[in-house]
Amino acid sequence: MARGDERLATPWAAGVAGVVFAILMATAIVLVRVALPDGGGDGAVDAGQRSALRTALELLPFAGIAFLWFMGALREQAGEGEDRFVATVFLGSGLVFVATLFGAAAAAGTAIDESRQSSGSGFGRDFAYALLTTYAMRMAAVFIITTSTIGRRLGVLPRPLVVLGYLAGLTLLVVGSDVPWSELVFPAWALILSLNILWGPRPAGARPAAPP
């Protein structure tokens, strides 16, 4: 494939992967919030809640894989013009987010099996809930802020989307899990960004050429 074709394919890959991630992640968050609106507490989880949680756990690995594709395609678009410091934070926050996401899924899977026993303490559910709604979302906030910074510096994101990214990142960073359903800010931002990549205008010369 020619270099020009690769540059045309990369935005498409980023956009599609971002849309897939946004849909899967939003669905998993909704299922978790509906099943455990307050983190589950110490009470037993009924069959309906276990079914919703299992469905969410089946979606999370695919959401994580789509996010890795999304992140890789975004970094490819930055090319040689990326700032190494910001790019390192971008990459690190994205990888820690995925690791935390998978850790929350593993903890929740164990907690579901334990919840069948009426004597279950609920620790596993609380642990998984905290990982997903607090720690993973704060890493998501850092990812949003660094992505918006890279897009602003390279001129590949429109100003309203940059401002929206900063507001979304600050919301997740400061609010955390204190406001129910605030976790949906991340997949909503990813969906808006992906749709802009797929169908938004492409700034001329936004991607700098490689040095000779």
CYANA upper distance limits for C-alpha pairs under 8 A (distance plus 0.5 A):
  1 MET  CA      5 ASP  CA      6.75
  1 MET  CA      6 GLU  CA      7.18
  2 ALA  CA      6 GLU  CA      6.89
  3 ARG  CA      7 ARG  CA      6.91
  4 GLY  CA      8 LEU  CA      6.95
  5 ASP  CA      9 ALA  CA      6.64
  6 GLU  CA     10 THR  CA      6.56
  7 ARG  CA     11 PRO  CA      7.76
  7 ARG  CA     77 GLN  CA      8.13
  8 LEU  CA     12 TRP  CA      7.63
  9 ALA  CA     13 ALA  CA      6.70
 10 THR  CA     14 ALA  CA      6.68
 10 THR  CA     73 ALA  CA      6.34
 10 THR  CA     74 LEU  CA      8.48
 10 THR  CA     76 GLU  CA      7.66
 10 THR  CA     77 GLN  CA      7.28
 11 PRO  CA     15 GLY  CA      6.53
 11 PRO  CA     73 ALA  CA      7.52
 11 PRO  CA     74 LEU  CA      8.13
 11 PRO  CA     77 GLN  CA      7.61
 11 PRO  CA    197 ILE  CA      6.56
 11 PRO  CA    198 LEU  CA      7.23
 12 TRP  CA     16 VAL  CA      6.63
 12 TRP  CA    197 ILE  CA      7.81
 12 TRP  CA    198 LEU  CA      6.43
 13 ALA  CA     17 ALA  CA      6.48
 13 ALA  CA     69 TRP  CA      8.24
 13 ALA  CA     70 PHE  CA      7.84
 13 ALA  CA     73 ALA  CA      6.88
 14 ALA  CA     18 GLY  CA      6.43
 14 ALA  CA     69 TRP  CA      7.51
 14 ALA  CA     70 PHE  CA      5.33
 14 ALA  CA     71 MET  CA      8.00
 14 ALA  CA     72 GLY  CA      8.32
 14 ALA  CA     73 ALA  CA      5.35
 14 ALA  CA     74 LEU  CA      6.50
 14 ALA  CA    194 SER  CA      7.34
 14 ALA  CA    197 ILE  CA      7.92
 15 GLY  CA     19 VAL  CA      6.72
 15 GLY  CA     70 PHE  CA      7.85
 15 GLY  CA    193 LEU  CA      8.21
 15 GLY  CA    194 SER  CA      4.68
 15 GLY  CA    195 LEU  CA      6.80
 15 GLY  CA    196 ASN  CA      8.38
 15 GLY  CA    197 ILE  CA      6.02
 15 GLY  CA    198 LEU  CA      5.83
 16 VAL  CA     20 VAL  CA      6.75
 16 VAL  CA     70 PHE  CA      8.47
 16 VAL  CA    194 SER  CA      7.46
 16 VAL  CA    198 LEU  CA      8.20
 17 ALA  CA     21 PHE  CA      6.57
 17 ALA  CA     66 ALA  CA      5.78
 17 ALA  CA     67 PHE  CA      7.26
 17 ALA  CA     69 TRP  CA      6.52
 17 ALA  CA     70 PHE  CA      5.48
 17 ALA  CA    194 SER  CA      8.47
 18 GLY  CA     22 ALA  CA      6.51
 18 GLY  CA     66 ALA  CA      7.48
 18 GLY  CA     67 PHE  CA      7.17
 18 GLY  CA     70 PHE  CA      5.79
 18 GLY  CA    190 ALA  CA      6.41
 18 GLY  CA    191 LEU  CA      6.73
 18 GLY  CA    193 LEU  CA      8.28
 18 GLY  CA    194 SER  CA      5.76
 19 VAL  CA     23 ILE  CA      6.73
 19 VAL  CA    190 ALA  CA      7.62
 19 VAL  CA    191 LEU  CA      5.78
 19 VAL  CA    194 SER  CA      6.44
 19 VAL  CA    195 LEU  CA      7.92
 20 VAL  CA     24 LEU  CA      6.68
 20 VAL  CA     63 ALA  CA      7.83
 20 VAL  CA     66 ALA  CA      6.93
 21 PHE  CA     25 MET  CA      6.30
 21 PHE  CA     62 PHE  CA      8.33
 21 PHE  CA     63 ALA  CA      5.37
 21 PHE  CA     64 GLY  CA      7.83
 21 PHE  CA     66 ALA  CA      5.66
 21 PHE  CA     67 PHE  CA      6.12
 21 PHE  CA     70 PHE  CA      8.39
 21 PHE  CA    187 PRO  CA      7.80
 21 PHE  CA    190 ALA  CA      8.29
 22 ALA  CA     26 ALA  CA      6.38
 22 ALA  CA     63 ALA  CA      8.26
 22 ALA  CA    186 PHE  CA      8.41
 22 ALA  CA    187 PRO  CA      4.79
 22 ALA  CA    188 ALA  CA      7.13
 22 ALA  CA    190 ALA  CA      6.36
 22 ALA  CA    191 LEU  CA      5.98
 23 ILE  CA     27 THR  CA      6.62
 23 ILE  CA    187 PRO  CA      7.67
 23 ILE  CA    191 LEU  CA      8.37
 24 LEU  CA     28 ALA  CA      6.71
 24 LEU  CA     59 LEU  CA      6.61
 24 LEU  CA     60 LEU  CA      7.67
 24 LEU  CA     62 PHE  CA      7.97
 24 LEU  CA     63 ALA  CA      5.92
 25 MET  CA     29 ILE  CA      6.66
 25 MET  CA     59 LEU  CA      8.00
 25 MET  CA     60 LEU  CA      7.22
 25 MET  CA     63 ALA  CA      6.22
 25 MET  CA    187 PRO  CA      6.75
 26 ALA  CA     30 VAL  CA      6.66
 26 ALA  CA    184 LEU  CA      6.54
 26 ALA  CA    187 PRO  CA      6.29
 26 ALA  CA    188 ALA  CA      8.32
 27 THR  CA     31 LEU  CA      6.73
 27 THR  CA     56 ALA  CA      7.81
 28 ALA  CA     32 VAL  CA      6.68
 28 ALA  CA     55 THR  CA      8.06
 28 ALA  CA     56 ALA  CA      4.88
 28 ALA  CA     57 LEU  CA      7.85
 28 ALA  CA     59 LEU  CA      6.83
 28 ALA  CA     60 LEU  CA      7.15
 29 ILE  CA     33 ARG  CA      6.53
 29 ILE  CA     56 ALA  CA      7.92
 29 ILE  CA    183 GLU  CA      7.71
 29 ILE  CA    184 LEU  CA      7.59
 30 VAL  CA     34 VAL  CA      6.51
 30 VAL  CA    181 TRP  CA      8.40
 31 LEU  CA     35 ALA  CA      6.56
 31 LEU  CA     52 ALA  CA      6.12
 31 LEU  CA     53 LEU  CA      6.97
 31 LEU  CA     55 THR  CA      8.21
 31 LEU  CA     56 ALA  CA      6.50
 32 VAL  CA     36 LEU  CA      6.26
 32 VAL  CA     37 PRO  CA      7.99
 32 VAL  CA     52 ALA  CA      7.55
 32 VAL  CA     53 LEU  CA      6.41
 32 VAL  CA     56 ALA  CA      7.16
 33 ARG  CA     37 PRO  CA      5.21
 33 ARG  CA     38 ASP  CA      8.30
 33 ARG  CA    181 TRP  CA      7.79
 35 ALA  CA     40 GLY  CA      8.49
 35 ALA  CA     48 GLY  CA      8.30
 35 ALA  CA     49 GLN  CA      5.24
 35 ALA  CA     50 ARG  CA      8.17
 35 ALA  CA     52 ALA  CA      6.78
 35 ALA  CA     53 LEU  CA      7.23
 36 LEU  CA     40 GLY  CA      5.33
 36 LEU  CA     49 GLN  CA      7.98
 37 PRO  CA    180 PRO  CA      8.49
 39 GLY  CA    125 ARG  CA      7.33
 39 GLY  CA    126 ASP  CA      6.20
 39 GLY  CA    129 TYR  CA      6.25
 39 GLY  CA    130 ALA  CA      8.44
 40 GLY  CA     45 VAL  CA      7.99
 40 GLY  CA    122 GLY  CA      7.55
 40 GLY  CA    125 ARG  CA      6.84
 40 GLY  CA    126 ASP  CA      7.21
 41 GLY  CA    122 GLY  CA      6.63
 41 GLY  CA    125 ARG  CA      8.29
 41 GLY  CA    126 ASP  CA      7.43
 42 ASP  CA    120 GLY  CA      8.01
 42 ASP  CA    121 SER  CA      6.19
 42 ASP  CA    122 GLY  CA      5.15
 42 ASP  CA    123 PHE  CA      8.18
 43 GLY  CA    122 GLY  CA      7.51
 44 ALA  CA    115 SER  CA      6.31
 44 ALA  CA    116 ARG  CA      7.82
 44 ALA  CA    117 GLN  CA      8.23
 44 ALA  CA    118 SER  CA      6.50
 44 ALA  CA    120 GLY  CA      7.71
 44 ALA  CA    122 GLY  CA      8.31
 45 VAL  CA     49 GLN  CA      6.46
 45 VAL  CA     50 ARG  CA      6.94
 45 VAL  CA    112 ILE  CA      8.29
 45 VAL  CA    115 SER  CA      6.34
 45 VAL  CA    116 ARG  CA      7.77
 46 ASP  CA     50 ARG  CA      6.78
 47 ALA  CA     51 SER  CA      6.66
 48 GLY  CA     52 ALA  CA      6.85
 49 GLN  CA     53 LEU  CA      6.64
 50 ARG  CA     54 ARG  CA      6.52
 50 ARG  CA    112 ILE  CA      6.82
 51 SER  CA     55 THR  CA      6.78
 52 ALA  CA     56 ALA  CA      6.79
 53 LEU  CA     57 LEU  CA      6.62
 53 LEU  CA    108 ALA  CA      8.43
 53 LEU  CA    112 ILE  CA      8.32
 54 ARG  CA     58 GLU  CA      6.71
 54 ARG  CA    109 GLY  CA      7.87
 55 THR  CA     59 LEU  CA      6.94
 56 ALA  CA     60 LEU  CA      6.78
 57 LEU  CA     61 PRO  CA      7.86
 57 LEU  CA    105 ALA  CA      6.14
 57 LEU  CA    108 ALA  CA      8.20
 57 LEU  CA    109 GLY  CA      7.67
 58 GLU  CA     62 PHE  CA      8.16
 59 LEU  CA     63 ALA  CA      6.69
 60 LEU  CA     64 GLY  CA      6.62
 60 LEU  CA    101 LEU  CA      7.80
 60 LEU  CA    102 PHE  CA      7.79
 60 LEU  CA    105 ALA  CA      7.47
 61 PRO  CA     65 ILE  CA      6.78
 61 PRO  CA    102 PHE  CA      7.26
 62 PHE  CA     66 ALA  CA      6.63
 63 ALA  CA     67 PHE  CA      6.59
 64 GLY  CA     68 LEU  CA      6.82
 64 GLY  CA     98 VAL  CA      6.16
 64 GLY  CA    101 LEU  CA      7.82
 64 GLY  CA    102 PHE  CA      8.15
 65 ILE  CA     69 TRP  CA      7.02
 66 ALA  CA     70 PHE  CA      6.60
 67 PHE  CA     71 MET  CA      6.47
 67 PHE  CA     98 VAL  CA      8.32
 68 LEU  CA     72 GLY  CA      6.54
 68 LEU  CA     94 GLY  CA      8.31
 68 LEU  CA     95 LEU  CA      8.42
 68 LEU  CA     98 VAL  CA      8.40
 69 TRP  CA     73 ALA  CA      6.57
 70 PHE  CA     74 LEU  CA      6.69
 71 MET  CA     75 ARG  CA      6.73
 71 MET  CA     91 LEU  CA      8.29
 71 MET  CA     94 GLY  CA      7.68
 72 GLY  CA     76 GLU  CA      6.69
 73 ALA  CA     77 GLN  CA      6.86
 74 LEU  CA     78 ALA  CA      7.17
 75 ARG  CA     79 GLY  CA      7.23
 75 ARG  CA     87 ALA  CA      8.42
 77 GLN  CA    207 ARG  CA      7.48
 78 ALA  CA     82 GLU  CA      5.90
 78 ALA  CA    150 ILE  CA      8.09
 78 ALA  CA    154 LEU  CA      7.94
 78 ALA  CA    207 ARG  CA      7.15
 79 GLY  CA    207 ARG  CA      7.56
 79 GLY  CA    208 PRO  CA      7.95
 79 GLY  CA    210 ALA  CA      8.45
 80 GLU  CA    208 PRO  CA      7.40
 80 GLU  CA    209 ALA  CA      7.96
 80 GLU  CA    210 ALA  CA      6.58
 81 GLY  CA    154 LEU  CA      7.58
 81 GLY  CA    207 ARG  CA      7.77
 81 GLY  CA    208 PRO  CA      6.51
 82 GLU  CA     86 VAL  CA      8.22
 82 GLU  CA     87 ALA  CA      6.90
 82 GLU  CA    150 ILE  CA      7.44
 82 GLU  CA    154 LEU  CA      8.25
 83 ASP  CA     87 ALA  CA      6.29
 83 ASP  CA    150 ILE  CA      8.09
 84 ARG  CA     88 THR  CA      6.44
 85 PHE  CA     89 VAL  CA      7.00
 86 VAL  CA     90 PHE  CA      6.53
 86 VAL  CA    146 THR  CA      6.72
 86 VAL  CA    149 THR  CA      8.31
 86 VAL  CA    150 ILE  CA      7.72
 87 ALA  CA     91 LEU  CA      6.54
 87 ALA  CA    146 THR  CA      8.08
 87 ALA  CA    150 ILE  CA      8.27
 88 THR  CA     92 GLY  CA      6.42
 89 VAL  CA     93 SER  CA      6.35
 89 VAL  CA    142 VAL  CA      8.30
 89 VAL  CA    143 PHE  CA      8.16
 89 VAL  CA    146 THR  CA      7.46
 90 PHE  CA     94 GLY  CA      6.72
 90 PHE  CA    142 VAL  CA      7.94
 90 PHE  CA    143 PHE  CA      5.96
 90 PHE  CA    146 THR  CA      5.96
 90 PHE  CA    147 THR  CA      7.10
 91 LEU  CA     95 LEU  CA      6.72
 91 LEU  CA    143 PHE  CA      8.48
 92 GLY  CA     96 VAL  CA      6.58
 93 SER  CA     97 PHE  CA      6.48
 93 SER  CA    139 MET  CA      5.83
 93 SER  CA    140 ALA  CA      7.49
 93 SER  CA    142 VAL  CA      6.68
 93 SER  CA    143 PHE  CA      5.98
 94 GLY  CA     98 VAL  CA      6.89
 94 GLY  CA    139 MET  CA      7.57
 94 GLY  CA    140 ALA  CA      7.57
 94 GLY  CA    143 PHE  CA      6.44
 95 LEU  CA     99 ALA  CA      6.68
 96 VAL  CA    100 THR  CA      6.47
 96 VAL  CA    136 ALA  CA      8.28
 96 VAL  CA    139 MET  CA      7.28
 97 PHE  CA    101 LEU  CA      6.50
 97 PHE  CA    136 ALA  CA      5.62
 97 PHE  CA    137 MET  CA      8.07
 97 PHE  CA    139 MET  CA      5.84
 97 PHE  CA    140 ALA  CA      6.71
 98 VAL  CA    102 PHE  CA      6.67
 98 VAL  CA    136 ALA  CA      8.30
 99 ALA  CA    103 GLY  CA      6.58
100 THR  CA    104 ALA  CA      6.56
100 THR  CA    131 LEU  CA      6.89
100 THR  CA    132 LEU  CA      7.65
100 THR  CA    135 TYR  CA      7.71
100 THR  CA    136 ALA  CA      6.04
101 LEU  CA    105 ALA  CA      6.80
101 LEU  CA    131 LEU  CA      7.79
101 LEU  CA    132 LEU  CA      6.62
101 LEU  CA    136 ALA  CA      6.68
102 PHE  CA    106 ALA  CA      6.68
103 GLY  CA    107 ALA  CA      6.65
103 GLY  CA    128 ALA  CA      8.10
103 GLY  CA    131 LEU  CA      7.99
104 ALA  CA    108 ALA  CA      6.49
104 ALA  CA    127 PHE  CA      8.08
104 ALA  CA    128 ALA  CA      4.95
104 ALA  CA    129 TYR  CA      7.56
104 ALA  CA    131 LEU  CA      5.88
104 ALA  CA    132 LEU  CA      6.21
105 ALA  CA    109 GLY  CA      6.61
105 ALA  CA    128 ALA  CA      7.40
106 ALA  CA    110 THR  CA      6.96
106 ALA  CA    128 ALA  CA      8.45
107 ALA  CA    111 ALA  CA      6.69
107 ALA  CA    124 GLY  CA      6.58
107 ALA  CA    125 ARG  CA      7.82
107 ALA  CA    127 PHE  CA      7.57
107 ALA  CA    128 ALA  CA      5.74
108 ALA  CA    112 ILE  CA      6.62
108 ALA  CA    124 GLY  CA      6.99
108 ALA  CA    125 ARG  CA      6.30
108 ALA  CA    127 PHE  CA      8.48
108 ALA  CA    128 ALA  CA      5.69
108 ALA  CA    129 TYR  CA      8.22
109 GLY  CA    113 ASP  CA      7.24
110 THR  CA    114 GLU  CA      6.91
110 THR  CA    124 GLY  CA      7.55
111 ALA  CA    115 SER  CA      6.47
111 ALA  CA    122 GLY  CA      7.85
111 ALA  CA    123 PHE  CA      8.33
111 ALA  CA    124 GLY  CA      5.28
111 ALA  CA    125 ARG  CA      5.93
112 ILE  CA    116 ARG  CA      7.54
112 ILE  CA    125 ARG  CA      8.18
114 GLU  CA    120 GLY  CA      6.50
115 SER  CA    120 GLY  CA      6.11
115 SER  CA    122 GLY  CA      7.82
116 ARG  CA    120 GLY  CA      8.19
122 GLY  CA    126 ASP  CA      6.79
123 PHE  CA    127 PHE  CA      6.53
124 GLY  CA    128 ALA  CA      6.65
125 ARG  CA    129 TYR  CA      6.44
126 ASP  CA    130 ALA  CA      6.54
127 PHE  CA    131 LEU  CA      6.74
128 ALA  CA    132 LEU  CA      6.73
129 TYR  CA    133 THR  CA      6.44
129 TYR  CA    134 THR  CA      8.40
130 ALA  CA    134 THR  CA      5.75
130 ALA  CA    135 TYR  CA      7.27
131 LEU  CA    135 TYR  CA      5.55
131 LEU  CA    136 ALA  CA      6.40
132 LEU  CA    136 ALA  CA      5.66
132 LEU  CA    137 MET  CA      7.27
133 THR  CA    137 MET  CA      6.30
133 THR  CA    176 GLY  CA      7.41
133 THR  CA    177 SER  CA      5.95
133 THR  CA    183 GLU  CA      6.97
134 THR  CA    138 ARG  CA      6.73
134 THR  CA    176 GLY  CA      5.93
134 THR  CA    177 SER  CA      6.05
135 TYR  CA    139 MET  CA      6.93
136 ALA  CA    140 ALA  CA      6.68
137 MET  CA    141 ALA  CA      6.64
137 MET  CA    172 LEU  CA      6.68
137 MET  CA    173 LEU  CA      7.95
137 MET  CA    176 GLY  CA      7.32
137 MET  CA    183 GLU  CA      7.08
137 MET  CA    186 PHE  CA      8.16
138 ARG  CA    142 VAL  CA      6.99
138 ARG  CA    172 LEU  CA      6.49
138 ARG  CA    173 LEU  CA      5.60
138 ARG  CA    176 GLY  CA      7.39
139 MET  CA    143 PHE  CA      6.76
140 ALA  CA    144 ILE  CA      6.65
140 ALA  CA    169 GLY  CA      7.96
140 ALA  CA    172 LEU  CA      8.11
140 ALA  CA    186 PHE  CA      7.30
141 ALA  CA    145 ILE  CA      6.74
141 ALA  CA    168 ALA  CA      7.74
141 ALA  CA    169 GLY  CA      4.62
141 ALA  CA    170 LEU  CA      7.16
141 ALA  CA    171 THR  CA      8.28
141 ALA  CA    172 LEU  CA      5.91
141 ALA  CA    173 LEU  CA      5.99
141 ALA  CA    186 PHE  CA      8.22
142 VAL  CA    146 THR  CA      6.64
142 VAL  CA    169 GLY  CA      7.02
142 VAL  CA    173 LEU  CA      8.11
143 PHE  CA    147 THR  CA      6.49
143 PHE  CA    169 GLY  CA      8.34
144 ILE  CA    148 SER  CA      6.60
144 ILE  CA    165 GLY  CA      6.43
144 ILE  CA    166 TYR  CA      7.64
144 ILE  CA    168 ALA  CA      7.87
144 ILE  CA    169 GLY  CA      5.93
144 ILE  CA    186 PHE  CA      8.46
145 ILE  CA    149 THR  CA      6.66
145 ILE  CA    165 GLY  CA      6.77
145 ILE  CA    166 TYR  CA      5.97
145 ILE  CA    169 GLY  CA      5.98
145 ILE  CA    170 LEU  CA      8.41
146 THR  CA    150 ILE  CA      6.65
147 THR  CA    151 GLY  CA      6.60
148 SER  CA    152 ARG  CA      6.52
148 SER  CA    157 LEU  CA      8.14
148 SER  CA    161 LEU  CA      8.35
148 SER  CA    162 VAL  CA      5.64
148 SER  CA    163 VAL  CA      8.46
148 SER  CA    165 GLY  CA      6.22
148 SER  CA    166 TYR  CA      7.25
149 THR  CA    153 ARG  CA      6.66
149 THR  CA    162 VAL  CA      7.97
150 ILE  CA    154 LEU  CA      6.62
151 GLY  CA    155 GLY  CA      6.22
151 GLY  CA    156 VAL  CA      5.63
151 GLY  CA    157 LEU  CA      5.47
151 GLY  CA    162 VAL  CA      7.73
152 ARG  CA    156 VAL  CA      7.21
152 ARG  CA    157 LEU  CA      6.53
152 ARG  CA    158 PRO  CA      8.25
152 ARG  CA    159 ARG  CA      7.86
152 ARG  CA    162 VAL  CA      6.97
154 LEU  CA    206 ALA  CA      6.63
154 LEU  CA    207 ARG  CA      7.65
155 GLY  CA    203 PRO  CA      7.71
155 GLY  CA    206 ALA  CA      6.29
156 VAL  CA    202 ARG  CA      7.56
156 VAL  CA    203 PRO  CA      6.62
156 VAL  CA    206 ALA  CA      6.03
156 VAL  CA    207 ARG  CA      8.16
157 LEU  CA    161 LEU  CA      6.91
157 LEU  CA    162 VAL  CA      6.92
158 PRO  CA    162 VAL  CA      6.92
159 ARG  CA    163 VAL  CA      6.69
160 PRO  CA    164 LEU  CA      6.55
161 LEU  CA    165 GLY  CA      6.51
161 LEU  CA    193 LEU  CA      7.96
162 VAL  CA    166 TYR  CA      6.86
163 VAL  CA    167 LEU  CA      6.75
164 LEU  CA    168 ALA  CA      6.53
165 GLY  CA    169 GLY  CA      6.51
165 GLY  CA    189 TRP  CA      7.51
166 TYR  CA    170 LEU  CA      6.59
167 LEU  CA    171 THR  CA      6.56
168 ALA  CA    172 LEU  CA      6.86
168 ALA  CA    185 VAL  CA      6.91
168 ALA  CA    186 PHE  CA      7.82
168 ALA  CA    189 TRP  CA      7.75
169 GLY  CA    173 LEU  CA      6.54
170 LEU  CA    174 VAL  CA      6.41
170 LEU  CA    175 VAL  CA      8.48
171 THR  CA    175 VAL  CA      6.01
171 THR  CA    176 GLY  CA      7.93
172 LEU  CA    176 GLY  CA      5.60
172 LEU  CA    182 SER  CA      7.62
172 LEU  CA    183 GLU  CA      7.73
172 LEU  CA    185 VAL  CA      7.98
172 LEU  CA    186 PHE  CA      8.45
175 VAL  CA    179 VAL  CA      6.95
175 VAL  CA    182 SER  CA      8.29
176 GLY  CA    182 SER  CA      7.76
176 GLY  CA    183 GLU  CA      8.21
177 SER  CA    181 TRP  CA      8.42
177 SER  CA    182 SER  CA      7.36
177 SER  CA    183 GLU  CA      7.90
183 GLU  CA    187 PRO  CA      8.41
184 LEU  CA    188 ALA  CA      6.57
185 VAL  CA    189 TRP  CA      6.56
186 PHE  CA    190 ALA  CA      6.70
187 PRO  CA    191 LEU  CA      6.52
188 ALA  CA    192 ILE  CA      6.79
189 TRP  CA    193 LEU  CA      6.58
190 ALA  CA    194 SER  CA      6.48
191 LEU  CA    195 LEU  CA      6.61
192 ILE  CA    196 ASN  CA      6.69
193 LEU  CA    197 ILE  CA      6.74
194 SER  CA    198 LEU  CA      6.69
195 LEU  CA    199 TRP  CA      6.44
195 LEU  CA    200 GLY  CA      7.60
196 ASN  CA    200 GLY  CA      4.83
196 ASN  CA    201 PRO  CA      8.20
202 ARG  CA    206 ALA  CA      8.14
